[in-house]
Amino acid sequence: MPPSTQQIDAGAALRQRRRLSASDQAPWLHQEVASRMLDRLPVIRLQPTAVLQSRPSLGGGDEGLRQHYPQATQLWLEPDAEVRALLAQRLKRGFMQSMVDKLRGSAPTELITEPPAGAAQLAWSNMELHAEADKPELVKRWHAGLAVEGCLMFSCLGPDSFIELRPIFAREGWGVPAPDWVDMHDLGDLLVHAGFADPVMDQEHLKLTWSSPQDLLRDLRALGGNLAPARLRGLRTKAWRERLLQALESLRGADGRLSLSIELVYGHAFKPQPKVKIAATTEVSLDQMRAMVRGAGKH
């Protein structure tokens, strides 16, 4: 399914982001994926002066990014005013630490609603894209905030995530347990369409296990919720919950534990030099000319 047509309930996605952002810590899986992304940073031979973190309250990679790039300004991109207010409070609580960091020469944190054009050399998004209703617009925002030859790194869920829940929900008549997550090849096409060059996509499969269905439900709720418009609507009863717990017992394997699959998609791409179309008369802005000259000087 192309990313532009993937069905995500935008209202549910907004409520989910606000609920998750209210916690002082990113969801447990997001923190693990952030650690895996940080391990990939040495492949990107950049020393950015500014890092654009897209919706940092979800990602859990801020501390690691600061350790990798202590002199880089951290640009926290958060378009939602309610979540932005929460982040502003956290920055205020950390005021004394920020003063100590400043005395040590560490760069500041800036909370922004839109990325300044070409401000960052690295754009970072962890476990955000799969739950975004308007994926093309989000990717365009990343592209706009990156400097020429800057790098984008992101992660998200892939199509095989929680796939074992689908036959259970179909059998019980409960709609779908999750949206149809976008394939990594379609995400690569989305990056190219937004103006990125040389996207490299990778995937990783995890098998998560639990001792009880109650623990499984608790951890899934900590990740967010069902964003599919075709999900079962209405309030749940205790009787429905008991049916769900019983149905989840079918996930129990030979080792006695319940298991679910997670597919993680990783991607990185670069913002190339702008291409100038050649015509009988070609107009080139001064900024474009400067960018082309700088690019030519590096070869």
C-alpha positions in Angstrom: 0.0 0.0 0.0 1.5 3.4 -1.0 2.3 5.6 2.0 0.0 8.3 0.7 -3.0 6.0 0.9 -2.2 4.2 4.2 -5.1 4.6 6.5 -4.2 6.2 9.9 -6.9 7.8 12.1 -5.3 11.3 12.4 -7.4 12.1 15.6 -6.4 8.9 17.3 -2.8 9.4 16.3 -2.8 12.9 17.9 -4.4 11.6 21.1 -1.8 8.7 21.2 1.2 11.1 20.8 -0.2 13.4 23.6 -0.6 10.4 25.9 2.8 9.0 25.3 4.4 12.4 25.5 3.0 13.0 29.0 5.4 10.4 30.3 8.9 11.5 31.2 10.3 8.5 29.3 9.8 7.3 25.7 8.0 3.9 25.3 10.2 0.9 26.1 10.4 -0.3 22.5 11.2 3.1 21.3 14.1 3.3 23.7 15.5 0.0 22.5 15.2 1.0 18.8 16.9 4.4 19.6 19.8 2.4 21.0 20.0 0.4 17.8 19.9 3.5 15.7 22.7 5.1 17.7 24.8 2.1 17.0 24.4 2.9 13.3 25.6 6.5 13.6 29.3 5.8 13.0 28.3 4.8 9.4 27.3 8.5 8.9 30.5 10.4 8.7 29.1 13.7 9.7 29.9 16.2 12.5 26.8 18.2 12.6 26.5 21.6 14.1 22.8 21.1 14.5 20.7 18.0 14.9 16.9 18.1 14.1 15.0 15.7 16.4 11.5 15.1 15.1 9.0 14.7 17.9 11.8 13.9 20.5 9.3 13.0 23.3 8.5 9.8 21.4 12.0 8.7 20.4 14.2 8.3 23.4 17.5 9.1 21.6 18.2 12.5 22.9 20.9 11.5 25.5 22.7 9.4 23.0 22.7 12.1 20.3 24.2 14.6 22.8 26.9 12.1 23.6 27.8 11.6 20.0 27.6 15.3 19.1 28.2 17.4 22.3 28.8 20.6 20.3 25.7 20.3 18.2 22.6 22.4 18.9 19.6 20.1 19.4 16.5 21.3 17.5 13.4 19.7 19.0 10.7 19.8 16.4 7.2 19.5 17.8 4.3 21.0 15.8 1.6 20.2 18.5 1.2 23.0 20.9 0.1 20.8 23.8 3.1 18.5 23.5 5.4 21.5 23.0 4.2 22.9 26.3 5.2 19.6 28.0 8.6 19.8 26.4 9.0 23.4 27.5 8.4 22.4 31.1 11.0 19.7 30.9 13.5 22.1 29.5 12.7 24.5 32.3 13.1 21.8 35.0 16.5 21.0 33.5 17.6 24.7 33.5 20.5 24.2 36.0 21.8 21.2 34.1 21.7 23.2 30.9 23.7 26.0 32.5 26.3 23.5 33.6 26.4 22.1 30.1 26.8 25.6 28.6 29.8 26.3 30.9 31.3 23.0 29.7 30.9 24.2 26.1 27.9 22.0 25.2 25.4 23.4 22.7 21.8 24.4 23.7 18.4 22.9 23.0 15.9 24.9 20.9 12.2 24.0 20.8 10.7 24.7 17.4 7.4 24.4 15.6 8.9 24.3 12.1 12.5 23.5 11.1 14.4 26.6 9.8 15.3 26.0 6.2 18.6 24.1 5.9 19.4 24.5 9.6 20.5 20.9 10.4 23.1 18.5 9.1 21.4 15.5 10.7 17.6 14.9 10.9 16.6 12.1 13.4 13.2 10.5 13.7 12.7 7.4 15.9 9.5 5.3 15.7 7.4 8.2 14.5 6.7 7.7 10.8 4.5 4.6 11.0 1.9 6.5 13.2 1.8 9.6 11.0 -1.4 10.2 9.0 0.3 12.5 6.5 3.6 10.9 5.8 4.5 12.9 2.6 4.1 16.1 4.5 6.3 14.9 7.4 9.1 13.8 5.1 8.9 17.1 3.3 9.4 18.9 6.6 12.5 16.8 7.3 13.9 17.6 3.9 13.2 21.4 4.3 15.1 21.4 7.7 18.2 19.7 6.4 21.2 21.5 4.9 22.4 20.3 1.5 24.3 17.0 1.9 22.8 16.6 5.3 21.6 13.1 6.4 18.2 11.8 7.5 18.0 8.8 9.8 14.7 7.2 10.8 13.0 4.1 12.1 9.4 2.8 12.2 7.3 -0.3 12.4 7.1 -2.6 9.3 4.2 -4.7 7.9 5.0 -7.8 9.9 4.5 -6.1 13.3 1.9 -7.8 15.5 0.9 -10.0 12.5 -0.2 -12.8 14.8 -3.0 -10.6 16.2 -4.7 -10.3 12.8 -6.2 -13.8 12.6 -7.3 -13.6 16.2 -9.2 -10.4 15.6 -10.7 -11.6 12.3 -11.9 -14.8 14.0 -13.6 -12.9 16.8 -15.0 -10.2 14.6 -13.1 -7.4 16.3 -12.0 -5.5 13.1 -8.3 -5.1 12.7 -5.7 -4.8 15.5 -3.5 -2.3 13.7 -3.1 -0.4 10.5 -1.4 -2.0 7.5 2.1 -0.7 8.2 4.0 0.6 5.1 6.5 -1.6 3.3 10.1 -0.3 3.4 10.3 -0.2 -0.4 7.3 2.2 -0.5 9.0 4.3 2.2 12.1 4.5 0.0 10.0 5.7 -2.9 8.5 8.3 -0.5 11.9 9.7 0.4 12.9 10.0 -3.3 9.7 11.8 -4.1 10.4 14.3 -1.4 13.8 15.1 -2.8 16.1 12.8 -0.9 18.9 10.9 -2.7 20.4 7.4 -2.3 17.9 6.1 0.3 19.2 2.9 2.1 16.5 0.8 3.7 17.0 -2.1 6.1 14.7 -4.2 8.2 15.0 -6.3 11.4 12.7 -8.8 12.9 12.2 -9.3 16.6 10.3 -11.9 18.6 8.9 -10.6 21.9 7.6 -13.0 24.5 5.5 -12.7 27.7 4.5 -15.0 30.5 0.9 -13.8 30.6 -1.7 -12.1 28.4 -2.1 -9.4 31.0 1.6 -8.5 30.7 1.3 -8.5 26.9 -1.6 -6.1 26.9 0.1 -3.8 29.4 3.2 -3.5 27.2 1.2 -3.0 24.0 -0.7 -0.1 25.6 2.6 1.4 26.6 3.5 1.6 22.9 0.3 3.5 22.0 -2.9 2.1 20.6 -4.8 1.0 17.5 -4.7 3.8 14.9 -6.7 1.9 12.2 -10.0 3.6 11.1 -11.4 0.0 10.7 -10.7 -0.8 14.4 -13.6 -2.0 16.6 -15.3 1.2 18.0 -17.0 1.7 21.3 -16.2 1.2 25.0 -14.8 -2.1 26.1 -16.4 -4.2 28.9 -14.9 -6.5 31.4 -16.4 -9.4 29.6 -14.8 -8.3 26.3 -11.4 -8.0 28.1 -11.8 -11.6 29.4 -12.6 -12.8 25.9 -9.4 -11.0 24.6 -7.2 -12.5 27.4 -8.5 -15.9 26.5 -8.0 -15.4 22.8 -4.4 -14.3 23.4 -3.7 -17.7 24.9 -3.5 -19.0 21.3 -0.2 -17.1 21.0 1.5 -19.4 23.6 4.2 -21.5 22.1 6.0 -24.8 23.0 8.1 -22.9 25.5 5.0 -21.8 27.4 5.3 -18.1 26.5 3.1 -15.9 24.4 4.9 -14.3 21.5 4.4 -11.5 18.9 6.5 -10.4 16.0 7.9 -6.9 15.5 9.4 -5.7 12.2 11.6 -2.7 12.4 12.4 -0.6 9.4 15.5 1.6 9.3 16.3 4.2 6.7 18.8 6.9 5.9 19.1 9.2 2.9 20.9 12.4 2.0 19.7 15.8 0.7 21.4 16.3 -2.6 22.5 19.5 -4.3 19.5 21.2 -5.9 19.0 20.5 -9.6 18.6 23.4 -11.9 16.4 22.8 -14.9 18.0 24.0 -18.1 15.8 26.1 -20.4 16.3 28.8 -23.0 16.3 31.2 -20.1 17.3 29.9 -16.7 16.9 31.9 -13.5 19.1 30.8 -10.5 18.7 32.4 -7.1 21.8 33.6 -5.3 21.4 31.0 -2.6 21.2 28.2 -5.3 24.3 29.5 -7.0 26.2 29.6 -3.7 25.0 26.0 -2.9 26.2 24.8 -6.3 29.5 26.5 -6.0 30.1 25.0 -2.5 29.2 21.6 -3.9 31.5 21.9 -6.9 34.4 22.9 -4.6 34.1 19.6 -2.7 34.8 17.4 -5.7 
